[in-house]
Amino acid sequence: MVEEVEPVVSNSEPDVEWKANIERLMRQIITEANMDGCGSIETLNAIEEVLKKLQSTYAEDPGLEGAPTVSMHNPS
């Protein structure tokens, strides 16, 4: 399961901080997928598909602030 990540504290611009936080979360997702037997490239391709779907969804309704989150952990 992806754990919450505390924001990076630095003197850089907020945009850079958010990107660093997003990258760290994505690396966690990739690590979890690797532990579940998925390859890194396979996982990145899946992330890309999900991002395209989310972009389409938010383009249709940009007010989706409370969109549900889904755990990437696949209980066996």
C-alpha distances in whole Angstrom, upper triangle without the diagonal:
4,6,10,12,16,18,21,24,27,30,29,29,26,26,25,23,21,21,20,17,16,16,14,11,12,13,9,8,11,10,7,10,13,11,11,15,15,17,17,20,18,15,17,19,17,16,19,20,17,19,23,22,20,24,26,24,25,28,29,28,27,27,23,22,20,18,15,12,10,6,6,5,9,10,13
4,7,9,12,15,17,20,23,27,25,25,23,22,21,19,17,17,16,13,12,13,11,8,9,10,7,7,10,10,8,11,13,12,13,16,16,17,16,19,18,14,16,18,16,14,18,19,16,17,21,20,19,21,24,23,23,26,27,26,25,25,22,20,19,17,15,11,10,7,7,8,12,13,17
4,6,10,13,15,18,21,25,24,24,22,22,21,18,16,17,16,12,13,14,11,8,11,12,8,10,13,12,11,14,16,15,16,19,19,20,19,22,22,18,19,22,20,17,21,22,19,20,24,23,21,24,26,25,24,28,29,28,26,26,23,20,19,18,16,13,12,10,11,11,15,16,19
4,7,9,12,15,19,22,21,21,18,19,19,15,14,15,14,10,11,13,11,8,12,13,10,12,15,15,14,17,19,18,20,23,22,23,21,24,24,20,20,23,21,18,21,23,20,20,23,23,21,23,26,24,23,26,28,26,24,23,21,18,17,17,16,13,13,12,13,14,18,19,23
4,6,9,12,15,18,18,18,16,16,16,12,11,13,11,7,9,11,8,7,11,12,10,12,15,15,15,18,19,19,21,23,23,23,21,23,24,20,20,23,22,19,21,23,21,20,24,24,21,23,26,25,24,27,29,27,25,24,22,20,19,19,18,15,16,15,16,17,20,22,25
4,7,9,12,16,16,16,14,15,15,11,11,13,11,8,11,13,10,10,14,14,13,16,18,18,18,21,23,23,25,27,26,26,24,26,27,23,23,26,25,22,24,26,24,22,26,27,24,25,28,27,25,28,30,28,26,25,23,20,20,21,20,18,19,18,19,20,24,25,29
4,6,9,12,12,13,10,12,11,7,8,10,9,6,10,12,10,11,14,15,15,17,19,19,20,23,24,25,26,29,27,27,24,26,27,24,23,26,25,22,23,26,23,22,25,26,23,24,27,26,24,27,29,27,24,24,23,20,20,21,21,19,21,20,21,22,26,28,31
4,6,10,10,11,10,11,10,6,8,10,7,7,10,11,10,12,15,15,15,18,20,20,21,24,25,25,28,30,28,28,24,26,28,25,23,27,26,23,24,27,25,23,27,28,25,25,29,29,26,29,31,30,27,27,26,23,24,24,24,22,23,23,23,25,28,30,33
4,7,8,10,10,12,11,8,10,13,10,10,14,15,14,16,19,19,19,22,24,23,25,27,28,29,31,33,32,31,28,30,32,28,27,30,30,26,28,31,29,26,30,31,28,28,32,31,29,31,34,32,29,29,28,25,26,27,27,25,27,26,27,28,32,34,37
4,5,8,9,12,10,8,11,13,11,12,15,16,15,18,20,20,21,24,25,25,27,29,30,31,33,35,34,33,29,31,33,30,28,31,31,28,29,32,30,27,31,32,29,29,33,33,30,32,35,33,30,30,30,27,28,29,30,28,29,29,29,31,35,37,40
4,7,9,11,10,9,13,14,13,15,18,18,18,21,23,23,24,27,28,28,30,32,33,34,37,38,36,35,32,33,35,32,30,33,33,30,30,34,32,29,32,34,31,30,34,34,31,32,35,34,30,31,31,28,30,31,32,30,32,32,32,34,38,40,43
4,6,8,7,7,10,11,11,13,15,16,17,19,21,21,23,25,26,27,29,31,31,33,35,36,34,33,29,30,32,30,27,30,31,27,27,31,29,26,29,31,28,27,31,31,28,29,33,31,28,29,29,26,28,29,30,28,30,30,30,33,36,39,42
4,5,5,7,9,10,11,13,15,16,17,19,20,22,23,25,26,27,29,31,32,34,35,37,34,33,29,30,32,29,27,29,30,26,26,29,27,24,27,28,26,24,28,28,25,26,30,28,25,25,26,24,26,27,28,27,29,29,30,32,36,38,42
4,5,5,6,9,10,11,12,14,15,17,18,20,21,23,24,26,27,29,30,32,33,35,32,32,28,29,30,27,25,28,28,24,24,27,25,22,24,26,23,22,25,25,22,24,27,25,22,22,22,20,22,23,25,23,26,26,27,30,33,35,39
4,5,5,6,9,10,11,12,14,15,16,18,20,21,23,24,26,27,29,30,32,33,30,29,26,26,28,25,22,25,25,21,21,24,22,19,21,23,20,19,23,23,20,21,24,23,20,21,21,19,22,22,24,22,25,25,25,28,32,34,38
4,6,5,6,9,10,11,12,14,15,16,19,20,21,23,24,26,27,29,30,31,29,28,24,25,27,24,21,24,24,21,21,24,23,20,22,24,22,21,24,25,22,24,27,26,23,24,24,22,24,24,25,24,25,25,25,28,31,34,37
4,5,5,6,9,10,11,12,14,15,17,19,20,21,23,25,26,27,29,30,28,27,24,25,27,24,22,24,24,21,22,25,23,20,23,25,22,21,25,25,23,24,28,26,23,24,23,21,23,23,24,22,24,23,24,26,29,32,35
4,5,5,6,9,10,11,12,14,15,17,18,20,21,23,24,26,27,29,26,26,22,23,25,21,19,22,22,18,19,21,19,17,20,21,18,18,22,22,19,21,24,23,19,20,19,17,19,19,20,18,20,21,21,24,27,30,33
4,5,5,6,9,10,10,12,14,15,16,18,20,21,22,24,26,27,24,23,20,20,22,19,17,19,19,16,16,19,18,15,18,20,17,17,21,21,19,21,24,23,20,22,21,19,21,20,21,19,21,21,20,23,26,29,32
4,5,5,6,9,10,11,12,14,15,16,19,20,21,23,25,26,24,22,19,20,22,19,17,20,20,17,18,21,20,17,21,22,20,20,24,24,22,24,27,26,24,25,23,22,23,22,23,20,21,21,20,22,26,29,31
4,5,5,6,9,10,11,13,14,15,17,19,20,21,23,25,23,22,19,21,22,18,17,20,20,16,18,21,18,17,20,21,19,19,23,23,21,23,26,25,22,23,21,19,20,20,20,17,18,18,18,20,23,26,29
4,5,5,6,9,10,11,12,14,15,16,18,20,21,23,20,20,17,18,19,16,14,17,16,12,14,17,15,13,16,18,15,16,20,19,18,20,23,22,20,21,19,17,18,17,18,15,16,16,15,18,21,24,27
4,5,5,6,9,10,10,12,14,15,16,18,20,21,19,18,14,15,17,14,12,15,16,12,14,17,16,14,17,19,17,18,21,22,21,23,26,25,23,24,22,21,22,21,20,17,18,17,16,18,22,24,27
4,5,5,6,9,10,11,12,14,15,17,19,20,18,18,15,17,18,15,14,17,17,14,16,19,17,16,20,21,19,20,24,24,23,25,28,27,25,26,24,22,22,21,21,17,18,16,15,17,20,23,26
4,5,5,6,9,10,11,12,14,15,17,19,17,17,14,16,17,13,13,16,15,12,15,17,15,14,18,19,17,18,22,21,20,23,26,25,23,23,21,19,19,18,17,14,14,12,12,14,17,20,23
4,5,5,6,9,10,10,12,14,15,17,14,14,11,13,13,10,9,12,12,9,11,14,12,12,15,17,15,17,20,20,20,22,25,24,23,24,21,20,20,18,18,14,14,13,11,14,17,20,22
4,5,5,6,9,10,10,12,14,15,13,13,10,12,13,10,10,14,13,11,14,17,15,15,19,20,19,20,24,24,23,26,28,28,26,27,25,24,24,22,21,17,17,15,13,14,17,20,22
4,5,5,6,9,10,11,12,14,13,13,11,14,15,11,12,15,14,12,16,18,16,16,20,21,19,21,24,24,24,27,29,28,27,27,25,23,23,21,19,16,14,12,10,11,15,17,19
4,5,5,6,9,10,11,12,11,11,10,12,12,8,9,12,11,9,13,14,13,14,17,18,17,19,22,21,22,24,26,26,25,26,23,22,21,19,17,13,12,10,7,9,12,15,17
4,5,5,6,9,10,10,8,8,6,9,9,6,7,11,10,9,12,14,14,15,18,19,18,20,23,23,24,26,28,28,27,28,25,25,24,22,20,17,15,13,10,11,13,16,18
4,5,5,6,9,10,9,9,8,12,12,9,11,14,14,13,16,18,17,18,21,22,22,24,27,27,27,29,32,31,30,31,28,27,26,24,22,19,17,14,11,11,13,16,17
4,5,5,6,9,9,10,10,13,13,10,12,15,13,13,17,18,16,18,21,21,21,24,26,25,26,29,31,30,29,30,27,26,25,22,20,16,14,11,8,7,10,12,14
4,5,5,6,5,7,8,10,9,7,10,12,10,11,14,15,15,17,19,20,20,22,24,24,25,28,29,30,29,30,27,26,25,23,20,17,14,11,8,8,9,12,13
4,5,5,5,6,7,10,10,8,11,13,13,13,16,18,18,19,22,23,23,25,27,28,29,31,33,33,32,33,30,30,29,26,24,21,18,15,12,11,12,14,15
4,5,7,9,10,14,13,11,15,17,16,16,20,21,20,22,25,25,25,28,30,29,31,33,35,35,34,35,31,31,29,27,24,21,18,15,12,10,11,12,13
4,6,9,11,14,12,11,14,16,14,15,19,19,18,21,23,23,24,27,28,28,29,32,33,33,33,34,30,30,28,26,23,20,16,13,10,8,8,10,10
4,7,10,12,10,10,14,15,14,16,19,19,19,22,24,24,25,27,29,29,31,33,34,35,35,36,32,32,31,28,25,22,19,16,13,12,11,13,12
4,7,9,6,6,10,11,10,12,15,15,16,18,20,21,22,24,26,26,28,30,31,32,32,33,30,30,29,26,24,21,18,15,12,12,11,14,14
4,6,5,6,9,10,11,12,14,15,16,18,20,21,22,24,26,27,28,30,32,33,32,34,31,31,31,28,26,23,20,18,14,15,15,18,18
4,5,5,6,9,10,10,12,14,15,16,18,20,21,22,24,25,26,28,30,31,30,32,29,29,29,26,25,22,19,18,14,15,16,19,20
4,5,5,6,9,10,10,12,14,15,17,18,20,21,23,24,25,27,29,30,29,32,29,29,30,27,26,23,21,19,16,18,18,22,22
4,6,5,6,9,10,11,13,14,16,17,18,20,22,23,24,26,28,29,29,31,28,29,28,25,24,21,19,17,14,16,16,19,20
4,5,5,6,9,10,10,12,14,15,16,18,20,21,22,24,26,27,26,28,25,25,25,22,21,18,15,14,11,13,14,17,18
4,5,5,6,9,10,10,12,14,15,16,18,20,21,22,24,25,25,27,24,25,25,22,21,18,17,16,13,16,17,20,22
4,5,5,6,9,10,11,13,14,15,17,19,20,21,23,24,24,27,24,25,25,22,21,19,18,17,14,17,18,21,23
4,5,5,6,9,10,11,12,14,16,17,18,20,21,23,23,25,22,23,23,19,18,16,14,14,11,14,14,18,20
4,5,5,6,9,10,10,12,14,15,16,18,20,21,20,22,19,20,20,17,16,14,13,13,11,14,15,19,21
4,5,5,6,9,10,10,12,14,15,16,19,20,19,22,20,21,21,18,18,17,16,17,14,18,19,23,25
4,5,5,6,9,10,11,12,14,15,17,19,19,21,19,20,21,17,17,16,15,16,14,18,18,22,24
4,5,5,6,9,10,10,12,14,15,16,16,18,16,17,17,14,14,12,12,13,12,15,16,20,22
4,5,5,6,9,10,10,12,14,15,14,17,15,16,17,14,15,13,14,15,14,18,19,23,25
4,5,5,6,9,10,10,12,14,14,17,16,17,19,15,17,16,16,18,17,21,22,25,28
4,5,5,6,9,10,11,12,13,16,13,16,16,13,14,14,14,17,16,20,20,24,26
4,5,5,6,8,10,10,10,13,10,12,13,10,12,12,13,15,15,19,21,24,27
4,5,5,6,9,10,9,12,11,13,15,13,15,15,16,19,19,23,24,27,30
4,6,5,6,9,10,13,12,15,16,13,16,16,18,21,20,24,25,28,31
4,5,5,6,8,10,9,12,13,10,13,14,15,19,19,23,24,27,30
4,5,5,5,7,7,9,12,10,13,14,16,20,20,24,26,29,32
4,6,6,9,10,13,15,13,17,18,20,23,24,27,29,32,35
4,6,9,9,13,15,13,16,18,20,24,24,28,29,32,35
4,5,6,10,12,11,14,17,19,23,24,27,29,31,34
4,6,8,11,11,14,16,19,22,24,27,29,32,35
4,6,8,9,13,15,19,22,24,27,29,31,35
4,6,6,9,12,15,18,20,24,25,28,31
4,6,9,11,15,18,20,23,25,27,31
4,6,9,12,16,18,21,23,25,28
4,7,10,13,16,18,20,22,26
4,7,10,13,15,17,19,22
4,7,10,12,14,16,20
4,6,9,11,13,16
4,5,8,10,14
4,6,9,12
4,6,9
4,6
4
